[in-house]
Amino acid sequence: MVQKLRKTNPSDLEWIRNLFIAEWAGDFIIGAGKIHRPENLEGFIAEENGEKVGLITFDVRNNKMELVSINSLKPGKGIGTALLNEVIKTARERRLKKIFLVTTNDNLTALRFYQKNGFRMVKIYPNAIDDARKTKPKIPEIGEDGIPMKDAIGLEYLLTK
């Protein structure tokens, strides 16, 4: 159970950068055709007993929020859901129109998670991961369950009815 959610701050930058390197194959993330670096992102950190156990990062532009990353360091404990709910609350408070993200075609865990939390698949970007490898060669060729990583899938959560 998440005990504390807090906004990221400059003192978290080294930890966030290290998490990106460990979990995202480099110190930046490519999402929706844009390179995202930790120092340019907003986010929230989940803590339990003073230990950082989760991170979510996002970028707001044009009245929309791009969800860039989410990591639960203790899967299955509700950390990702708590972080996502905090981001949705923040987007509503800012009166944004939608939250969007892209994930890879192999990431069945993410596709399940986002759909369970109200996101809809809206677009497929054929060969987007192959294109991203030109900028970030460390992106693996094979992902979850031995599925080749080739395409990106766009999802969105509409905040206005």
C-alpha positions, 0 to 999 in steps of 0.5 A: 500500500502506497503511504505517500505520493509526492511531486518530483523535485530537483533532488530526485533527478539522479534517481529518476535518471538511474531508473530510466537507464535501468528500466527504459534502456537509456537516460531518455525516453522516446514517446509520440515522436519526442525525446523526453529527458527527466529534467524536463518532465513533471512527475510523482514518486510513490514512497513506502517507509521512506523508500521510493517504490514508484515513479510516473512522469508526464509532459503537458503541452497544448492542453494535453498531457503525455504520460511518458513513463510509469514504473512500479518497483513492487508490482501488484501492490497498487503503486501504478494505479495510485500513481496513475490516479494522481496524474488523472486528478492533476490533469482534471485540476489543470482542466486538460482535455486528455491524457495520451501515451504510446506503448510498444506492441509487445507490452501486454501488461501495459495495454491491460493496465491502461484499458482497465483504468479507462484508456482506449486504444486510438492509433497504431504507429507501424514500425515506430519502434524500428524508427526509434531504434535509430535514435536509441539503439538499446531498445530491444528487438524482442519484448514481453513474451518473445514478441518482436517490438515493432509498432507503437500503440497510442492510447488516450483518456478523455477528461472532457465529456 
